Amino acid sequence: MRFYVCLIVIVLLGMFGNAFAQHYRMHPTIPTDSSYNAQNELIKNRKKYPEISLVGLGDQSKLTINNDLVYAMYGQRKMHLDLVRPKGVKKVPVVVIIHAGGWRSGEKNMDRHIAYELSRNGFATVCVEYRLSMEAKYPAGVQDVKTAIRWVRANAGKYHLNSNKVAIFGTSAGGQLAALIGSENGTVSLYKTGGYKQYSDKVQAAVDMDGVLAFLHPESSEGQDQPGKLSAATLWFGVSPKENPALFNEASALIHVGKQTAPFLFVNSALPRFHAGRDDMIKKLNTLGIYNEVHTIENTPHTFWLFHPWFEEAMPYVINFLNKTLK
């Protein structure tokens, strides 16, 4: 019996990878959903795109890496982030990165390949752990990311960061969070927390990689529950859109666009439902004279950022945009 138990554990770790193992070691009492991980995405997407491969971390010899720094605590619950910087660079601009996973799954280390690539191109990067829906409902995750932004500014001197040049970047659900934070940009009091409250949580640029801009929108499928299966959005909010549509609107970046909104980059897959609200938001940004770019990568699955060859196409868009807005 012990042999079979050990065998099952080994298989699970092989399937879920280091991200699952690390999360379990760090938070063994917190319920987790490990369904979103790089290996599962590779298996799923190779059925249609057999030529793809996962992006590695690349050369790290010129990077300074600090993993699992504690940026906040809720009782005994520690919140962590990973900080990466190019060696020898002072006052470097910062990109705060929010991972994907439907507000329920995923981990901060799933975007390390993005973080390392950006740091090799002259940016400090911060991959943030935030509370997911099995642990805490909206707006907890938003508050966590904003606390991490203020942590960056509070620790800018210690880590040689430019506190005046901070961008927010997210993939999928993380893209929705990045877009929300970049659009409201300090105007929603609900998202304020006590941590480092003397520091600003405003950002100077926002990158949304396939995250929806509006939940209640003709183009969106978020919040569409099925019999016996609640949507990821409903699980995050704790109510359905029929029960509390105002809550879904409150968390939609499109609703908050105004003079305070940061410059925006949209990098999208070929799947229209992940563009929900994007064109309407671009119209608002253009009316306000806020700089924005949009790039759609053709013939791609939703999680294209995890894979060669699409990573090589997507990242120059991001780097060029951040060079324009932060440097």
C-alpha positions in Angstrom: 0.0 0.0 0.0 2.8 2.4 0.9 4.4 1.7 -2.4 1.3 2.8 -4.3 0.8 5.9 -2.2 4.4 7.0 -2.9 3.9 6.2 -6.6 0.7 8.4 -6.7 2.6 11.3 -5.0 5.5 11.0 -7.5 3.1 11.1 -10.4 1.2 14.1 -9.1 4.3 16.0 -8.5 5.4 15.2 -12.0 2.1 16.4 -13.4 1.9 19.6 -11.4 5.5 20.5 -11.3 7.5 22.5 -8.8 4.8 25.1 -8.5 2.4 22.7 -6.8 5.2 21.3 -4.6 6.3 24.7 -3.4 2.7 25.9 -2.7 2.0 22.8 -0.6 5.2 23.3 1.4 4.5 27.0 2.0 0.8 26.8 2.8 -0.2 23.2 3.7 -3.4 24.3 5.5 -4.8 26.5 2.7 -7.1 24.9 0.2 -5.7 24.9 -3.3 -6.7 24.1 -6.8 -3.7 23.0 -8.8 -5.5 22.4 -12.1 -3.8 25.4 -13.8 -0.1 24.5 -14.3 2.3 24.6 -17.1 2.4 20.8 -17.7 -1.3 20.5 -17.9 -1.5 23.4 -20.4 1.2 21.8 -22.5 -0.6 18.5 -22.7 -3.9 20.2 -23.5 -2.6 22.6 -26.2 -0.3 20.1 -27.9 -3.4 18.3 -29.3 -3.9 21.3 -31.6 -0.4 22.7 -31.7 2.0 19.7 -31.6 5.1 21.9 -32.3 4.9 24.0 -29.1 7.2 23.7 -26.1 7.3 25.3 -22.7 9.5 28.4 -22.2 12.4 27.9 -19.9 14.0 30.5 -17.5 17.0 31.2 -19.7 20.3 32.8 -18.6 20.2 34.0 -15.0 23.9 34.8 -14.6 23.3 38.6 -14.7 20.3 38.6 -12.5 19.9 39.1 -8.7 17.0 36.8 -7.5 15.3 37.1 -4.2 12.5 34.5 -3.9 9.7 34.3 -1.3 10.1 37.7 0.3 7.3 38.3 2.7 5.3 41.5 1.8 2.3 41.1 4.1 0.9 39.0 6.9 -2.7 38.2 7.9 -2.3 36.7 11.3 0.0 33.7 10.7 -0.6 33.8 6.9 2.4 35.1 5.1 2.2 36.6 1.6 5.2 36.2 -0.6 6.7 37.7 -3.7 9.7 37.0 -5.9 12.0 40.0 -6.8 14.4 39.8 -9.7 16.8 42.6 -10.8 19.5 43.1 -13.3 22.8 43.1 -11.5 24.7 46.4 -11.2 21.7 48.6 -12.2 20.6 51.4 -9.8 17.1 52.8 -9.6 15.7 50.3 -12.0 12.0 50.5 -13.2 9.7 47.8 -11.7 7.1 45.5 -13.3 4.7 43.8 -10.9 3.4 40.6 -12.4 0.1 38.8 -11.6 -0.3 35.2 -12.5 -3.2 33.5 -14.3 -5.5 30.7 -13.1 -9.1 32.0 -13.0 -8.7 33.7 -9.6 -8.6 30.2 -8.2 -5.5 28.3 -9.3 -2.0 29.0 -10.5 1.1 30.4 -8.7 3.5 33.3 -8.8 6.4 31.2 -10.1 4.5 30.3 -13.2 5.4 33.7 -14.6 9.1 33.5 -13.7 10.1 33.0 -17.4 8.4 36.4 -18.1 10.0 38.0 -15.1 13.5 36.8 -16.0 13.1 38.0 -19.6 12.0 41.4 -18.6 14.9 41.7 -16.1 17.4 40.7 -18.8 16.0 43.7 -20.6 16.6 46.2 -17.8 13.5 45.9 -15.5 13.1 44.7 -11.9 10.2 42.3 -11.7 8.0 41.3 -8.9 5.9 38.1 -9.1 3.1 38.4 -6.5 1.3 35.7 -4.6 -2.3 36.8 -4.0 -5.2 35.1 -2.2 -7.3 33.0 -4.5 -11.0 32.3 -4.4 -10.7 29.1 -2.3 -9.0 31.2 0.4 -10.6 34.6 0.1 -13.2 36.2 -2.2 -12.9 39.5 -4.1 -11.6 42.1 -3.4 -8.9 40.3 -1.3 -6.7 39.6 -4.4 -6.9 43.2 -5.6 -5.9 44.4 -2.1 -3.0 42.0 -2.0 -1.5 43.2 -5.3 -1.9 46.8 -4.3 -0.1 46.1 -1.0 2.7 44.5 -3.0 3.0 47.7 -5.1 3.3 49.8 -1.9 5.8 47.2 -0.6 7.9 47.9 -3.7 7.9 51.6 -3.0 8.6 51.1 0.7 11.7 48.9 -0.1 12.9 50.8 -3.2 16.0 52.1 -1.5 17.0 48.6 -0.2 16.6 46.9 -3.6 17.7 49.8 -5.8 14.2 50.2 -7.4 12.8 53.3 -9.1 9.7 54.0 -7.0 8.4 56.5 -9.6 8.4 54.0 -12.4 6.2 51.0 -11.6 4.1 49.0 -14.1 1.5 46.3 -13.5 1.4 43.2 -15.8 -1.0 40.3 -15.7 -1.9 37.1 -17.6 -5.5 36.0 -18.0 -7.1 36.5 -14.6 -4.0 38.3 -13.6 -4.5 40.5 -16.7 -8.0 41.3 -15.5 -6.5 42.3 -12.1 -3.7 44.3 -13.8 -6.2 46.1 -16.0 -8.5 46.9 -13.1 -5.6 48.3 -11.1 -4.2 50.3 -14.0 -7.6 51.8 -14.9 -8.9 52.8 -11.5 -5.3 53.7 -10.4 -5.9 54.6 -6.8 -9.5 55.9 -7.0 -11.4 53.0 -5.5 -11.3 53.2 -1.7 -12.4 49.6 -1.3 -9.1 48.4 -2.6 -7.1 50.2 0.1 -5.5 48.3 2.9 -3.4 49.2 6.0 -0.1 47.9 4.7 2.5 50.6 3.8 -0.4 53.0 3.6 2.0 56.0 3.5 3.1 54.8 0.0 1.2 55.1 -3.3 -0.3 52.1 -5.1 -0.6 54.0 -8.4 1.1 52.6 -11.5 2.7 54.3 -14.5 1.8 51.6 -17.1 -0.4 48.5 -17.4 0.0 45.4 -19.5 -3.0 43.1 -19.9 -2.2 39.7 -21.5 -5.6 38.2 -22.4 -7.5 39.4 -19.4 -11.1 40.5 -19.8 -11.9 44.2 -19.3 -15.6 43.8 -18.5 -17.5 40.9 -16.9 -21.0 42.0 -17.9 -20.4 42.6 -21.6 -21.8 41.1 -24.8 -18.4 39.7 -25.6 -17.7 38.1 -22.2 -18.5 34.6 -21.0 -17.3 35.3 -17.4 -20.0 34.6 -14.8 -22.0 32.3 -17.1 -22.8 29.4 -14.6 -23.8 26.0 -15.8 -26.0 23.5 -13.9 -23.8 22.0 -11.2 -20.8 24.0 -12.3 -20.2 27.6 -11.2 -18.0 29.8 -13.3 -14.6 31.0 -12.1 -15.9 34.5 -11.8 -18.9 33.5 -9.6 -16.5 31.5 -7.4 -14.3 34.5 -7.0 -17.0 37.0 -6.2 -19.0 34.5 -4.1 -22.2 35.5 -5.9 -23.6 35.1 -9.4 -24.0 38.2 -11.7 -27.7 37.8 -11.4 -27.5 38.1 -7.6 -25.1 41.1 -7.6 -24.4 42.6 -11.0 -22.9 45.8 -9.4 -20.1 43.7 -7.9 -19.1 42.4 -11.4 -19.2 45.9 -12.8 -17.1 47.2 -9.9 -14.3 44.8 -10.8 -14.4 45.7 -14.5 -11.6 47.9 -15.8 -13.8 49.4 -18.5 -16.0 51.0 -15.9 -13.1 52.9 -14.2 -11.3 54.4 -17.2 -10.7 58.1 -16.6 -8.0 60.8 -16.5 -6.1 58.8 -13.8 -5.8 55.7 -16.0 -2.3 54.5 -16.9 -1.0 53.9 -20.4 -2.1 50.5 -21.6 -0.8 47.6 -23.6 -3.1 44.8 -24.7 -1.5 41.5 -25.9 -4.2 39.0 -26.9 -4.6 35.5 -28.1 -6.8 34.6 -31.1 -9.8 33.8 -28.8 -12.3 36.6 -28.9 -13.9 36.0 -25.5 -10.7 37.0 -23.8 -10.9 40.4 -25.5 -14.2 41.2 -23.8 -14.5 45.0 -23.4 -11.1 45.7 -25.0 -12.3 47.7 -28.1 -14.7 49.8 -25.9 -11.8 50.5 -23.5 -9.5 51.5 -26.3 -12.1 54.0 -27.5 -12.3 55.5 -24.0 -8.5 55.7 -23.8 -8.2 57.4 -27.2 -10.9 59.9 -26.2 -8.9 60.8 -23.1 -5.6 60.9 -25.0 -4.1 58.0 -23.0 -1.4 56.1 -24.8 -2.3 52.5 -25.7 -1.3 49.7 -27.9 -3.0 46.5 -28.9 -1.5 43.3 -30.5 -3.4 40.2 -31.3 -1.2 37.1 -32.0 -3.0 35.0 -34.6 -3.6 31.2 -34.3 -2.9 31.1 -30.6 -4.5 29.4 -27.6 -5.4 31.4 -24.5 -2.2 30.6 -22.5 0.2 31.4 -25.4 2.7 33.2 -23.1 3.8 29.8 -21.7 5.0 28.5 -25.0 7.5 28.8 -27.8 7.1 30.1 -30.5 4.6 32.7 -29.3 6.6 33.9 -26.4 9.2 35.3 -28.8 6.5 37.3 -30.6 4.7 38.6 -27.5 7.7 39.7 -25.4 9.1 42.4 -27.7 5.7 44.1 -27.7 5.9 44.2 -23.9 9.5 45.3 -23.7 9.0 48.1 -26.3 5.9 49.4 -24.5 7.6 49.4 -21.1 10.7 51.1 -22.6 8.3 53.9 -23.9 6.4 54.3 -20.7 8.9 53.6 -17.9 12.3 54.6 -19.2 
